[in-house]
Amino acid sequence: MTTYAAVDPMGSGDTSINALHRVLATTELPAATVERIVNLVSTRPRVSRLEFFVALALAGLAQSGKDATIEQVSQAAQQNSLPEPSVDLTRLSTTTSTLGYNASPPPAIPSFQPPPMPQRSQTYDDPWNTNSAVRRPATVPDPFVAGYDEPPGNPPPGAGTSLLSSGLPTGWWSRQESAIVTIIPEKQGFLLNRYTVYAVQTDRGPAVQRRYSEFAWLWDCLIRRYPFRVVPSLPPKRIGPDDQFIEQRRRGLARFLVFVLNHPVLSQDGLLSTFLTEPHLEVWRKQNSISLEEESMSKRVERNEEMSVPGDCSEKLAVVRRKLPSSVDHWTRISIIVERMIKRREGAAADLTRLTMTLNSLTEHNNSCSLRGESDDCELCAGVRTGLGRVAVRTGGLGEELDARSRVLNSTLLEAVKSQRDLYLAFQALFVRHDRLGSDAVDKLKKRVETAGAKHLAIVNSLEALQGPAKSKAQEEGEKLRISIEKDQHQIHALLNRRVFIQYCMWHELRVVLHNRENALLSLAIQQFVREESEFSGRVHATWSTLSDEVDIMPYE
């Protein structure tokens, strides 16, 4: 399990042929044996967790001098006597490409030492209090926002109390909070109710364990409290998911957290802080009552904030709404194309690795001159064999380089493209919520107030002509109408304020969130991609140039 974790630290459920070859290369087995093991377990660019362990078992059999066959592995598994191969993980961790490229290693799965379970006690602390100090440790590297790390100690973007302060400060894109979501390898729960657990690591505290249902709970609470804010959707859930589906869901959960953490309003929510820092969230939920009151009930729009909303805000929103379906379609297609490009690179990396293994096996096999016999050699054969060895070294380095570049593209460019798609999908969902929840009964209440006011005026005018019980009854009816009118007027005032708040929220999400993120983060992603591709191409060109010089001295006769 330790060996597999070294090549799949994020718990995605599969790894590359190149990574498997690097592991097997540390077993000191002959190149022909390593090649045969790799070809036995998989013909694809990637190997599953099971195929990886089968390869290790085959390596263990080969090291013990037994036949390395699938049948032998199956027989040993039935007898519970699978051999454990000798693998040097220190060599694996220091293995680098011959191109001089050291890809940053992905973060390891956070280790967990949960504090003791808290005693059940009634508490009246406000779970929505956002003024509590949150300890912010040093920045944690994040594969999903590579290149956009936030310097330690910087306050989260948009910190403040008024709505105007939720705008993005200068250089906000260079201070993005990060989130790492990894899969805990061991599933939890009973036999018929097994579930996946995720390790969530952010800048706000130590890693915590969360189930998908707890992500869904957080999303539901945010939607209820902030119905007129952009909240991205969670990745779907499926009965009996495979490793690939779980990996895609892990990436989707990470994108969701990164977005929420860097939203100028949502990032300040107390529940989000609790989700990211509370070790035992299930216990906390049982001990605390949570208010799901809509944001407009506790916040008000100041006069200067109201004046900042342009008069043609509705028209601008309508234009954006018309463009969204096409934007979603374009970015969905771009994400599919980018994913295919990365898959092709993974395939090319696997082919280069297989070519390297075959060349190494060939040079092992042709260890003497075919003309002079097994015990003798000639300069021609030795020179050609040396040249083949140099080709194998360089193709192996190219395979490692291409494999590392594919991993980087998976965690940077592909995630940036999918984040762009998620942003437009989230804005589409915002418009749907606005249609469903943005309407009110102001017009109906105004008509009711007018009718009740006319009745009340008629009663007041008739009081002078009434006496005795009739007058008392009329006064009681007039008082009821007055109270009803005041109540309706108060509700009208609250609903009109809510209208203003909703309009301000929609403008804020358009101007601050959508406009900034769809442009600034896309520029960063493209610049990073082009810069790294240029460096990558330069390293590949340098390798081929070096190999060209090395094979020029191969003899002809």
C-alpha positions in Angstrom: 0.0 0.0 0.0 2.9 2.3 0.8 4.4 1.7 -2.7 1.1 2.5 -4.4 0.6 5.6 -2.3 4.0 6.9 -3.5 2.8 6.9 -7.2 -0.8 7.8 -6.5 -0.8 10.3 -3.6 -4.2 11.8 -4.4 -5.9 8.4 -4.3 -7.2 8.6 -7.8 -7.4 4.8 -8.3 -5.0 4.5 -11.2 -1.5 5.5 -12.2 0.6 5.7 -15.3 2.7 2.9 -17.0 5.7 5.2 -16.5 5.2 5.2 -12.7 4.8 1.4 -12.7 8.0 1.1 -14.7 9.9 3.4 -12.3 8.8 1.2 -9.4 9.8 -2.1 -11.1 13.1 -0.5 -12.1 14.0 -0.4 -8.4 13.6 -4.2 -8.0 16.9 -4.9 -9.8 15.1 -7.4 -12.1 16.4 -7.9 -15.7 14.9 -5.5 -18.2 13.2 -8.3 -20.1 11.5 -9.4 -16.9 10.3 -5.9 -16.2 9.0 -5.5 -19.7 7.1 -8.9 -19.5 5.5 -7.9 -16.2 4.3 -4.6 -17.5 2.9 -6.2 -20.7 1.2 -8.9 -18.6 -0.8 -6.5 -16.4 -1.9 -3.9 -18.9 -1.9 -2.8 -22.5 -3.3 0.7 -21.7 -1.4 3.9 -20.9 -2.6 3.7 -17.3 -2.9 0.8 -14.8 -5.5 0.4 -12.1 -4.8 -0.2 -8.4 -5.4 -3.9 -8.8 -3.2 -4.2 -11.9 -0.4 -2.4 -10.0 -0.6 -4.8 -7.1 -0.6 -7.8 -9.5 2.6 -6.3 -11.1 4.2 -6.1 -7.6 3.2 -9.7 -7.0 4.7 -10.8 -10.3 7.9 -8.9 -9.4 8.0 -10.7 -6.0 7.7 -14.1 -7.7 10.5 -13.2 -10.1 12.7 -12.0 -7.3 12.1 -15.3 -5.5 13.1 -17.3 -8.6 9.6 -18.5 -9.5 7.7 -18.2 -12.7 6.2 -14.7 -13.0 2.8 -15.6 -14.4 -0.8 -14.6 -13.7 -1.6 -18.2 -12.8 1.1 -18.2 -10.1 -0.2 -15.0 -8.7 -3.7 -16.4 -8.6 -2.5 -19.6 -6.9 -0.5 -17.6 -4.3 -3.5 -15.4 -3.6 -5.7 -18.4 -2.9 -3.2 -19.7 -0.5 -2.7 -16.2 1.1 1.0 -16.4 0.3 1.6 -13.5 -2.1 5.3 -12.6 -2.1 6.3 -9.1 -1.1 8.8 -7.6 -3.6 11.8 -5.8 -2.5 11.3 -2.2 -3.7 13.6 0.7 -2.9 11.2 3.7 -2.4 14.1 6.0 -1.8 15.3 5.5 -5.3 11.7 5.9 -6.5 11.3 9.3 -4.8 14.6 10.6 -6.3 14.0 9.3 -9.8 13.9 12.3 -12.2 13.8 12.8 -15.9 17.1 12.9 -17.8 15.9 16.2 -19.2 16.8 18.0 -16.1 13.1 18.5 -15.2 11.9 18.0 -11.7 8.1 18.1 -11.5 6.9 19.3 -8.1 5.6 16.2 -6.2 1.9 16.2 -5.5 1.0 16.7 -1.9 0.8 13.6 0.3 -2.4 12.4 1.8 -2.7 14.3 5.1 -2.2 12.3 8.2 -5.0 12.3 10.8 -4.7 12.5 14.5 -8.3 13.5 15.5 -8.7 15.1 18.9 -10.9 13.4 21.5 -14.6 13.3 20.8 -16.2 16.3 22.5 -18.6 15.8 25.3 -22.2 16.2 24.4 -23.4 19.5 25.9 -25.9 22.2 25.1 -24.3 25.2 23.5 -25.7 28.5 22.5 -22.8 29.8 20.5 -23.8 31.5 17.3 -22.7 29.1 14.5 -22.8 32.0 12.0 -20.4 34.2 14.0 -17.7 35.2 11.5 -15.7 37.3 13.9 -13.9 34.5 15.6 -10.2 34.4 14.8 -9.1 31.6 12.5 -5.5 30.5 12.7 -4.0 30.5 9.2 -0.9 28.3 8.9 1.7 28.5 6.2 0.4 28.1 2.7 -0.3 24.6 1.5 0.6 23.7 -2.1 -2.5 23.1 -4.2 -2.4 21.2 -7.4 -5.8 22.8 -8.4 -4.6 26.4 -8.3 -1.0 25.9 -9.1 0.8 29.2 -9.6 -1.8 31.2 -7.7 -0.7 30.6 -4.1 -1.7 33.0 -1.5 1.2 34.4 0.7 0.8 33.3 4.3 -0.7 35.8 6.6 -2.7 37.7 4.0 -6.3 38.3 4.9 -8.9 36.6 2.7 -10.1 38.7 -0.2 -13.0 41.0 0.5 -12.8 41.0 4.3 -15.0 43.6 5.8 -18.5 44.3 7.1 -20.2 46.4 4.5 -21.3 45.1 1.1 -19.0 47.5 -0.7 -16.0 45.9 1.0 -16.9 42.6 -0.6 -15.4 43.9 -3.9 -12.1 42.4 -5.0 -8.9 44.3 -4.0 -6.1 45.0 -6.3 -4.1 41.9 -7.2 -6.8 39.6 -5.7 -5.9 36.9 -8.3 -2.4 36.5 -6.7 -3.9 35.8 -3.3 -6.2 33.0 -3.9 -7.0 30.6 -1.1 -6.2 27.0 -1.9 -7.9 23.6 -1.1 -6.6 20.1 -1.5 -9.1 17.2 -1.5 -7.7 13.7 -1.4 -9.3 10.3 -1.1 -8.8 8.3 2.0 -7.8 4.8 0.6 -9.8 2.8 3.2 -13.6 3.1 2.8 -15.6 3.4 6.0 -19.0 2.2 7.1 -20.6 -1.2 7.4 -20.5 -4.0 4.8 -23.6 -2.9 2.9 -23.1 0.8 3.5 -19.5 1.6 2.5 -18.7 5.1 1.6 -15.7 7.2 0.5 -14.1 9.6 2.8 -12.2 12.7 1.6 -9.3 14.5 3.3 -9.9 18.3 3.1 -6.8 20.5 3.6 -7.0 24.3 3.4 -5.0 27.3 4.6 -7.4 27.7 7.5 -6.4 24.8 9.6 -5.3 21.1 9.8 -6.8 18.5 7.5 -10.3 17.2 8.3 -12.2 14.2 7.0 -15.5 14.7 5.2 -18.1 12.6 3.4 -19.8 13.5 0.2 -23.1 14.0 2.2 -21.4 16.6 4.3 -20.3 18.5 1.2 -24.0 18.3 0.1 -25.1 19.6 3.5 -22.7 22.6 3.1 -23.9 23.3 -0.4 -27.6 23.2 0.7 -27.0 25.6 3.6 -25.1 28.0 1.3 -27.9 27.9 -1.3 -30.5 28.7 1.3 -28.6 31.5 3.0 -27.3 33.0 -0.3 -29.9 32.2 -3.0 -28.8 35.3 -5.0 -25.1 34.5 -5.0 -23.1 32.4 -7.4 -22.7 28.9 -5.8 -21.3 26.2 -8.1 -23.0 22.9 -8.1 -21.5 19.8 -6.6 -20.4 16.8 -8.8 -23.1 14.1 -9.0 -23.4 11.0 -6.8 -23.8 7.5 -8.2 -24.6 4.1 -6.8 -21.7 1.8 -7.2 -19.2 4.3 -8.6 -15.9 3.2 -10.2 -12.5 4.7 -9.4 -12.6 7.0 -12.4 -16.0 8.4 -11.3 -14.7 8.9 -7.8 -11.6 10.7 -9.1 -13.7 13.0 -11.2 -15.9 13.7 -8.2 -12.9 14.5 -6.0 -11.7 17.0 -8.5 -15.2 18.6 -8.7 -15.3 18.9 -4.9 -11.9 20.6 -4.9 -13.1 23.1 -7.6 -16.2 23.8 -5.5 -14.2 24.5 -2.4 -11.7 26.7 -4.2 -14.5 28.8 -5.7 -16.3 29.2 -2.4 -13.1 30.0 -0.5 -12.4 32.8 -2.9 -15.9 34.2 -3.2 -15.9 37.7 -1.6 -19.0 36.9 0.4 -19.3 33.2 0.8 -15.7 32.9 2.0 -16.7 34.9 5.1 -19.5 32.6 6.1 -19.1 31.0 9.6 -20.5 27.6 8.5 -17.8 27.3 5.8 -15.2 27.9 8.4 -16.8 25.3 10.6 -16.9 22.8 7.7 -13.1 23.4 7.0 -11.9 23.2 10.6 -14.3 21.2 12.8 -12.8 17.7 13.4 -16.1 16.1 14.2 -18.7 17.8 12.0 -21.4 15.3 12.6 -21.2 15.8 16.4 -21.1 19.6 15.9 -24.3 19.5 13.8 -26.1 17.6 16.5 -25.0 20.1 19.2 -25.7 23.3 17.3 -28.9 24.7 15.8 -28.1 26.4 12.5 -30.0 29.4 11.1 -30.7 29.2 7.4 -32.2 32.7 7.2 -31.8 34.4 3.9 -29.0 36.8 3.6 -31.3 39.7 2.9 -32.9 39.4 6.3 -29.7 40.3 8.1 -28.0 42.7 5.7 -29.0 46.0 4.2 -27.9 48.0 1.2 -26.6 51.4 2.1 -27.6 54.4 0.0 -24.2 54.7 -1.8 -24.3 51.0 -2.5 -27.8 51.2 -4.0 -26.6 54.1 -6.2 -23.7 52.0 -7.5 -26.2 49.7 -9.3 -26.6 51.1 -12.9 -30.0 51.9 -14.2 -29.7 49.4 -17.0 -28.7 46.5 -14.7 -31.6 44.4 -15.8 -30.7 44.8 -19.4 -27.1 43.9 -18.7 -28.2 40.8 -16.8 -30.5 39.9 -19.7 -27.6 40.1 -22.2 -25.5 37.8 -20.0 -28.3 35.4 -19.6 -28.7 35.1 -23.4 -25.0 34.4 -23.8 -24.7 31.8 -21.0 -25.9 28.7 -22.9 -23.5 29.3 -25.7 -20.6 29.9 -23.2 -21.4 26.7 -21.3 -21.5 24.8 -24.6 -18.1 26.2 -25.8 -16.3 25.6 -22.5 -17.8 22.1 -22.2 -16.3 21.3 -25.7 -13.0 22.9 -24.8 -12.7 20.8 -21.6 -13.4 17.6 -23.7 -10.8 18.6 -26.2 -8.2 19.5 -23.5 -8.9 16.1 -21.8 -8.4 14.3 -25.1 -5.1 16.2 -25.7 -3.9 15.1 -22.2 -4.9 11.5 -22.8 -2.9 11.5 -26.0 0.1 12.7 -24.2 -0.4 10.0 -21.6 -0.5 7.5 -24.4 2.6 8.9 -25.9 4.4 8.7 -22.6 3.3 5.1 -22.1 4.6 4.2 -25.6 7.9 5.9 -24.9 8.2 3.9 -21.7 7.4 0.7 -23.4 9.9 1.5 -26.1 12.5 2.1 -23.4 11.8 -1.2 -21.8 12.0 -3.1 -25.1 15.3 -1.4 -26.0 16.7 -2.3 -22.6 15.6 -5.8 -23.0 17.1 -5.9 -26.5 20.5 -4.7 -25.4 20.5 -7.3 -22.6 19.6 -10.0 -25.1 22.2 -8.9 -27.7 25.2 -9.0 -25.4 27.7 -10.5 -27.9 28.6 -10.5 -31.5 26.4 -12.8 -33.6 29.4 -13.4 -36.0 32.0 -14.3 -33.3 29.8 -16.2 -30.9 28.5 -15.7 -27.4 32.0 -15.5 -25.8 33.3 -12.7 -28.0 32.3 -9.3 -29.2 33.4 -6.8 -31.8 33.6 -3.0 -31.9 30.7 -2.7 -34.4 28.3 -4.7 -32.2 29.4 -3.0 -29.1 29.1 0.5 -30.6 25.6 -0.2 -31.9 24.6 -1.7 -28.6 25.9 1.4 -26.8 24.0 3.6 -29.1 20.8 1.7 -28.4 21.4 2.1 -24.7 21.7 5.8 -25.1 18.5 5.9 -27.1 16.8 3.9 -24.3 18.0 6.4 -21.7 16.8 9.4 -23.6 13.4 7.8 -24.6 13.0 6.9 -20.9 13.7 10.5 -19.9 11.2 11.7 -22.6 8.6 9.3 -21.2 9.1 10.6 -17.7 9.0 14.2 -18.9 5.8 13.6 -20.9 4.2 11.8 -18.1 5.0 14.5 -15.6 3.8 17.2 -18.0 0.5 15.3 -18.4 0.0 15.3 -14.7 0.7 19.0 -14.5 -1.8 19.7 -17.3 -4.4 17.6 -15.6 -4.2 19.6 -12.4 -3.7 23.1 -13.9 -5.0 23.6 -17.4 -7.8 21.1 -17.3 -9.0 22.3 -13.9 -8.9 25.9 -15.0 -11.0 25.1 -18.1 -13.5 23.1 -16.0 -13.6 25.9 -13.5 -14.5 28.3 -16.3 -17.3 26.0 -17.4 -18.5 25.6 -13.7 -18.6 29.4 -13.4 -21.1 29.8 -16.3 -23.1 26.8 -15.1 -23.3 28.4 -11.6 -24.5 31.7 -13.1 -27.2 29.8 -15.0 -28.4 28.2 -11.8 -28.4 31.7 -10.2 -30.8 33.0 -12.8 -33.1 30.0 -12.2 -33.1 30.7 -8.5 -33.7 34.4 -9.2 -36.8 33.5 -11.3 -38.1 31.1 -8.6 -37.3 33.1 -5.4 -37.0 36.7 -6.6 -40.7 37.4 -7.0 -42.8 39.0 -4.2 -46.3 40.1 -3.3 -45.7 43.9 -3.1 -48.4 44.7 -5.7 -51.0 42.5 -4.0 -50.2 44.0 -0.6 -50.5 47.5 -2.0 -54.0 46.8 -3.3 -54.9 45.3 0.0 -53.7 48.3 1.9 -55.7 50.6 -0.4 -58.8 48.6 0.1 -58.3 48.4 3.9 -57.5 52.1 4.0 -60.7 53.0 2.3 -62.7 50.9 4.7 -60.8 52.4 7.7 -61.5 55.9 6.5 -65.2 55.1 6.0 -65.4 53.7 9.5 -63.7 56.8 11.0 -66.1 59.1 9.2 -69.1 57.1 10.4 -68.1 57.1 14.1 -69.8 60.5 14.9 -73.2 59.2 13.8 -72.9 56.0 15.9 -73.6 55.5 19.6 -73.5 52.7 22.2 -72.5 49.1 21.2 -72.6 50.0 17.4 -69.9 52.6 18.0 -67.7 50.3 20.1 -68.0 47.6 17.4 -67.0 50.0 14.7 -64.1 51.2 16.7 -62.9 47.6 17.2 -63.2 46.9 13.5 -61.3 50.2 12.7 -58.5 49.2 15.1 -58.2 45.8 13.5 -58.0 47.5 10.0 -55.3 49.9 11.3 -53.2 47.1 12.7 -53.6 45.1 9.5 -52.6 48.2 7.4 -49.5 48.8 9.5 -48.5 45.2 9.2 -48.9 45.2 5.5 -47.0 48.4 5.1 -44.2 47.0 7.2 -44.1 43.9 5.0 -44.2 46.1 1.8 -41.2 48.0 3.2 -39.3 44.8 3.9 -40.1 43.4 0.5 -39.0 46.6 -1.3 -35.7 46.5 0.7 -35.4 42.8 -0.4 -35.9 43.9 -4.0 -33.1 46.4 -3.7 -30.9 43.8 -2.0 -31.5 41.2 -4.7 -30.8 43.7 -7.5 -27.6 44.7 -5.7 -26.6 41.0 -5.3 -27.2 40.2 -8.9 -25.1 43.3 -10.0 -22.4 42.4 -7.5 -22.2 38.8 -8.8 -22.0 40.0 -12.4 -19.5 42.8 -11.9 -17.3 41.4 -9.1 -17.5 37.6 -9.4 -18.3 36.7 -13.0 -16.5 39.6 -14.8 -13.4 39.3 -12.8 -13.1 35.5 -12.6 -13.9 34.8 -16.2 -11.2 37.2 -17.4 -8.4 37.3 -14.8 -8.2 33.6 -13.9 -8.4 32.7 -17.6 -5.5 35.0 -18.4 -3.5 33.5 -15.6 -4.2 29.9 -16.8 -3.4 30.7 -20.4 -0.2 32.5 -19.5 0.9 29.6 -17.3 0.1 27.0 -19.9 1.9 28.8 -22.7 5.0 29.5 -20.5 5.2 25.9 -19.3 4.6 24.5 -22.8 7.5 26.7 -24.1 9.8 25.5 -21.4 8.7 21.9 -22.0 9.3 22.1 -25.8 12.7 23.6 -25.1 13.7 20.7 -22.8 12.4 18.1 -25.4 14.3 19.8 -28.2 17.5 19.9 -26.1 17.1 16.2 -25.4 16.7 15.3 -29.0 19.7 17.5 -29.9 21.8 15.7 -27.2 20.7 12.3 -28.5 21.5 13.4 -32.0 25.1 14.1 -31.0 25.3 10.8 -29.0 24.1 8.6 -31.9 26.3 10.4 -34.5 29.2 8.3 -33.3 27.5 5.0 -33.8 29.7 2.9 -36.1 28.8 1.6 -39.5 31.5 -1.0 -39.9 
